[in-house]
Amino acid sequence: MPVNVSPNLARFFGDCFHADWDRSGQRWQSLLEKRLEQTPPSELRQLFQDLCDLLENAQFTEDDFEYLLFERFSMFFDPRPRIDLRQWLEEVLKLIEDACAK
């Protein structure tokens, strides 16, 4: 599935959820909130827009999101089976939106 994705978005997910992301014992939400607090406002707004653009692609399947997150973004955190990847990305979007409002 060739798709153009923001390099900032790829870097963000890869940096947040790298191979040893869970060594701190934090929940993913806490880890992400801490990262967002340290992110400049202009970058937060860009992340929000990039993730909105990604989620607006209604043709993306769960397999497409799996490929993006784990292959292209090199993410090591998998929220499944608790929640599917699109729903999880929507939760991430909400956290980014909340961080933008601060």
Salt bridges, closest charged atoms under 4 A:
ASP15 OD2 - ARG35 NH2 3.92
ASP20 OD1 - HIS18 ND1 2.38
GLU66 OE1 - ARG80 NH1 3.09
ASP78 OD2 - ARG80 NH2 2.76
GLU91 OE1 - ARG82 NH2 3.64
ASP98 OD1 - LYS94 NZ 2.74
